[in-house]
Amino acid sequence: MIGLVQVNMAPSHPVKIVLGTHQIGDASAWPGIIHFTTKEQVLALTSAFKARGHTDLDTARNYPGSEALLGATGAPSEFSIHTKIFGGGPEATASKWHSRDAIAASIAASLEDLGVDSVETMFLHVPDRETSLEETLKAMDEAHAKGQFKKLGVSNYTAKEVSDMLEICEREGFEKPSVYQGHYNAVFRSGEEELFPLLRKHGIAFWAFSPAAGGFFSDQKKASARWDEKTLVGQLYNNFYGSPAIETSASAVRASASAHGINPHEAALRWTVHHSILDGTFGDAVLFGMSKLEQLEQTLDAVEAGPLPDDLATLISGIYATFDGPGPAYHL
Ligand SMILES: NC(=O)c1ccc[n+]([C@@H]2O[C@H](COP(=O)([O-])OP(=O)(O)OC[C@H]3O[C@@H](n4cnc5c(N)ncnc54)[C@H](OP(=O)(O)O)[C@@H]3O)[C@@H](O)[C@H]2O)c1
């Protein structure tokens, strides 16, 4: 891959900071991944986030127990809630998770667990390529018309699928997607080539998940359950980031960041927030995660520390240019 090494020194408007909550819920369902399991722990996390001036939480029907714990702590009365339709993964492979009935059931279960009648954003989380986009979008339009969510979001789809969705919504008068949630950081930039131009053209915001590459740049990565090949999430993330080329780039970033006295994990995050294609002018956001309360404070401190030193930002911007072919796919 060539190109895409430019360093955008600062977005014209800061990106929105959203707290990801896939590490909240039932630890027996995702051992080593879910760390915040009690109302007290979740309240400590969400209160600390709010005290730093942020009000958006991202959850999903797929995150075991996350919506229920957020509901139990009263989070929906204090935060904008963004959640996602159930789908993908071993439990869902036997069924069409975007059939009309499955969508209605997922939304009803989310609203019940959260204890609300409506959420800010409802994302189609994982593409269901067995169900037609027409059926999927009609079901979402019906739920939108009932007032069950304000904004329709899509996640992990290809640019072509988003384009097809827009055409169907236009033709049928359905609610159109206005937010795209996708994998984006210094390694996952392939969306810049085909997805971002489409989103910008249609006024669709981009929300970046894993903005710090899920902890890949951290010195502590080897000790993290998140990267343990024995877990499903560990296998997924090792598949995403496991190539020798990416590991070589990450080593160089770790060395340079440390020479600047900057935690390499935070350097990766600061690149995404301050030097990437993301721009708050278009409603763009980053969704970060943490396994400990102190990581939340460290993450917000890092965001507030602002742009990186030029040489470090340029080094991180150069990672994507080291790929021979297209970089890792932004979609599933
Ligand atoms: N739409 C989708 O399909 C999708 C997919 C993935 C995620 N998401 C959303 O995006 C959110 C964030 O994703 P993410 O967790 O991958 O984001 P991330 O912010 O890139 O990675 C979070 C990980 O970084 C590590 N970390 C955090 N602070 C650190 C620090 N100060 N020093 C060193 N390491 C640190 C922790 O790893 P350790 O566990 O090793 O401590 C933590 O688990 C999720 O909660 C979810 O809401 C959506």
The ligand as an ORCA input file, in Angstrom:
! r2SCAN-3c Opt
* xyz 0 1
  N     -18.933     -2.216     16.179
  C     -18.100     -3.180     16.463
  O     -18.086     -4.248     15.845
  C     -17.116     -2.994     17.596
  C     -15.980     -3.822     17.681
  C     -15.074     -3.589     18.721
  C     -15.300     -2.580     19.646
  N     -16.441     -1.803     19.552
  C     -16.719     -0.714     20.526
  O     -15.532      0.046     20.711
  C     -15.176      0.078     22.092
  C     -13.692      0.219     22.269
  O     -12.997     -0.810     21.589
  P     -11.590     -1.276     22.107
  O     -11.703     -1.732     23.511
  O     -11.045     -2.211     21.100
  O     -10.775      0.111     22.068
  P      -9.307      0.563     22.403
  O      -9.450      1.806     23.217
  O      -8.517      0.630     21.133
  O      -8.627     -0.605     23.291
  C      -8.924     -0.763     24.646
  C      -7.841     -1.617     25.296
  O      -6.641     -0.866     25.375
  C      -5.963     -1.177     26.570
  N      -5.719      0.085     27.324
  C      -6.627      1.029     27.645
  N      -6.036      2.044     28.307
  C      -4.718      1.737     28.387
  C      -3.587      2.386     28.924
  N      -3.689      3.581     29.519
  N      -2.372      1.782     28.803
  C      -2.252      0.576     28.183
  N      -3.294     -0.094     27.648
  C      -4.515      0.483     27.748
  C      -6.840     -2.121     27.388
  O      -6.304     -3.406     27.162
  P      -6.088     -4.463     28.360
  O      -7.373     -5.218     28.386
  O      -4.934     -5.248     27.824
  O      -5.770     -3.711     29.615
  C      -8.194     -2.006     26.716
  O      -8.873     -3.251     26.716
  C     -15.808     -1.209     22.660
  O     -16.005     -1.153     24.049
  C     -17.117     -1.228     21.910
  O     -18.024     -0.333     22.523
  C     -17.325     -1.992     18.531
*
